[in-house]
Amino acid sequence: MIPNVSFTQRCVKSIAHVSWLASFPAGSSSVFCLVLLTVALGAQALTPSHHLSLSDVDRLKGLLSQPFTDLASAYYSIVGLSKLGASVADENDACQFLKAQLDPMSVDSLFFAAEASQAIADCEVSIFNETRDILLAAVSEDSTVTQIFRAVSALSSLGLPLASQEVVAALVARIAKEDNVLAITTALQTATRLSQQAELGGILEEIEDLAARLDDLGGVYLQFEEGLEATALFVTAAYTLSDHADTEPPLKEDQVIQLVNSVFSKKSWDSRSEAFSVACAAAALSSNRFHVPVIVSTQGPATVSHSQPILHLLVTDILSNPLASANLLVESAQAVASKSVVLSQAPFSLRNGIFELNFMASQPASGYYQFTVAVTGDSRLVANQVELKVKVSTEVAVTNMDLSVVDKDQSIGTKTSRVDYPFKAKGSFTADSHQNFAMNFQLVDANTGVELTPHQTFVRFHNQKTGQEVVFVAEPDSKNLYKFELDTAERKSEFDSMSGTYVLHLIVGDATLENPILWNVADVVLKFLDEEAPAAIQSKTLYMPKPDIQHLFREPEKKPPTVVSNTFTALVLSPFLLLLILWFKLGANISNFSLSPSSVLFHVGHACMLGLMYVYWTHLNMFQTLKYLAIIGSLTFLAGNRMLAQKAAHSKIFRSTIKHVSGT
Amino acid sequence: MSNSVISVISRFLEEYTTKTSNKLKVVDAYLFYILLTGALQFLYCLLVGTFPFNSFLAGFILCVGAFILGVCLRIQINPDNKGDFLSISQERAFADFLLAHTVLHLVVINFIG
């Protein structure tokens, strides 16, 4: 496949842009962005992101080779396979099948049988006198375009004469009535069977009109909303008709590539007719006279190194057939990191159908390179400028590895020992809190001796006993010399202050290195001040369950002893007795209590209200209480009102009687 | 000094027992009862503590409220104040007293917890 990483990224970005733009209300800002987008896309030529690889073509042939049960599937299989340059398993069997299934009264049946038999060598379908009449009768303004197409194709396959101008007139009339994509495509296909002297201009113009109806998806795909089959049939019809009429189809290079992307993005097909349409489109695009999309792909990963200095590229058409006359040229090869051009206008040499270039001969430094290659040799080629990313990998060597233990106040001289890769240092190095452990080394390209700065240069300390592992990064200075210094006192927290023997490893890695390094350099004994040493278990218990937290409920408040509260309850209730005694002494009595119903009701109601208060305290809530209170209260009120009125009237009479009696 | 205080008090008591009508004395006895109850509740709170505080407040406010309503009733049914309360008969005063008490009880019982 093409390693068109940059292009694909741009596609994703543009799709994201389109969907982002869709959320914008129509406005000048979105128009501006659209303009910017097209400018950005137009600056880079479009190349196909999908095509049929050899395995895809095999899968397509497999689907078409499935056994067929009726004439239509026989037609799709036989004709489809012939377009791909293959044939059905048993041609004689197929021929017999066609002859047996033919219904000479049906236009469709005649079409399938005639077309299929044309694709098989030495297969003739018998015709009757009425056949021609039936077929000619189908060519009229009253039949559908499909019927006209099938009749015309059958007539031409069977070698029967037909009047092209009448067909053209019928087609033009039908196109006006059936204005959908499939009908117009079928009309285009019909025109390919007519004589070249006929007036095909009007029908040729339909190609451009149909192309305008295609939907552009993100600048990458161009397809009809009717689906893959309609798009593939349109491609077939457009190129077949253009070849037949010897006029270049009005499709721009970008549109052709977008059509290629749409038709060949689906790699497993739902039905035989869909597979047939894809096969026809592939055949049309690989062998027409005007536009042939070219695919440039690498054989294996796009990597070169000293052991494999040659870059292999394949140049094929969309069916993965190598192109007969093509020349490949590197227009420029630019280093991604430094943007310097390493190679310019260098041709590839062709060997056994594969294009080769010895890139290492230009002695590139390791890294990534952006290639722009051009395919020349055929004026029909479309998308013949391709961008590739090529990686140059190399091997790294560690040189001048010096290990030393440096005293912090530098009063004692350093003890440096050199270690050679891949051996381990002979003795172990001891560093306590007054000393630093230092490591200096250089990383060079094993082949050229150039200094390298790989992505990953790690120094790993591993305590065998506790399983602790601490990793540091070694950094290069301005002269590309790697230095690593471990300050024992400063870094003790990373080691959890565990003193002991640590095994030291150097790890070097990078995408462009073929030999990543894991080198056991030495043993280092680190001594930390022991008073800060926590238990080694700490690291082990980090992932064990923590102790349970017990929830403490709110403690109830301290209450006084029951005796005290009982005493005071009695004490508080005692004044009531006192009240009764006082009232008795004052001579309050109930002698004047009249037993009228209202006064009885009043007193009962009042007692009920007091009782309700008690019940409210123990059982009810405010709403229920208010409900009961309303009922009882209103009764009590009415009764009380009556009673007091009666009393007032009664006392008035009483007083006036007394006055009267005293007055007289 | 104390002489005059004692004489004032004895004079007051004498006037009280002779001049006030029985009805008013009944109400006074009721007021005295309410006072005692409230004072005893307050004493408990001082001695033992404020737990449960809402109950103490409920009880104390009931005593205070009842005392005030009783005082209002006494003022309204005192025949010497008849000029101030021309439109309010004694029965009406008593009915108001009962209604106010109902509301007070409802609130206090709600708060007593």
Chai-1 contact restraints between the chains, C-beta under 6 A:
chainA,res_idxA,chainB,res_idxB,connection_type,confidence,min_distance_angstrom,max_distance_angstrom,comment,restraint_id
A,E557,B,F51,contact,1.0,0.0,6.0,A-B,restraint_1
A,P560,B,V48,contact,1.0,0.0,6.0,A-B,restraint_2
A,V564,B,V48,contact,1.0,0.0,6.0,A-B,restraint_3
A,F568,B,Y44,contact,1.0,0.0,6.0,A-B,restraint_4
A,L571,B,L40,contact,1.0,0.0,6.0,A-B,restraint_5
A,V572,B,T37,contact,1.0,0.0,6.0,A-B,restraint_6
A,V572,B,L40,contact,1.0,0.0,6.0,A-B,restraint_7
A,P575,B,Y33,contact,1.0,0.0,6.0,A-B,restraint_8
A,P575,B,L36,contact,1.0,0.0,6.0,A-B,restraint_9
A,P575,B,T37,contact,1.0,0.0,6.0,A-B,restraint_10
A,L579,B,A29,contact,1.0,0.0,6.0,A-B,restraint_11
A,L579,B,Y33,contact,1.0,0.0,6.0,A-B,restraint_12
A,L582,B,A29,contact,1.0,0.0,6.0,A-B,restraint_13
A,W583,B,A29,contact,1.0,0.0,6.0,A-B,restraint_14
A,L586,B,N22,contact,1.0,0.0,6.0,A-B,restraint_15
A,L586,B,K25,contact,1.0,0.0,6.0,A-B,restraint_16
A,L586,B,V26,contact,1.0,0.0,6.0,A-B,restraint_17
A,A588,B,V26,contact,1.0,0.0,6.0,A-B,restraint_18
A,M613,B,H105,contact,1.0,0.0,6.0,A-B,restraint_19
A,M613,B,I109,contact,1.0,0.0,6.0,A-B,restraint_20
A,Y616,B,I109,contact,1.0,0.0,6.0,A-B,restraint_21
A,W617,B,I109,contact,1.0,0.0,6.0,A-B,restraint_22
A,L644,B,E91,contact,1.0,0.0,6.0,A-B,restraint_23
A,K647,B,E91,contact,1.0,0.0,6.0,A-B,restraint_24
A,A648,B,S89,contact,1.0,0.0,6.0,A-B,restraint_25
A,A648,B,E91,contact,1.0,0.0,6.0,A-B,restraint_26
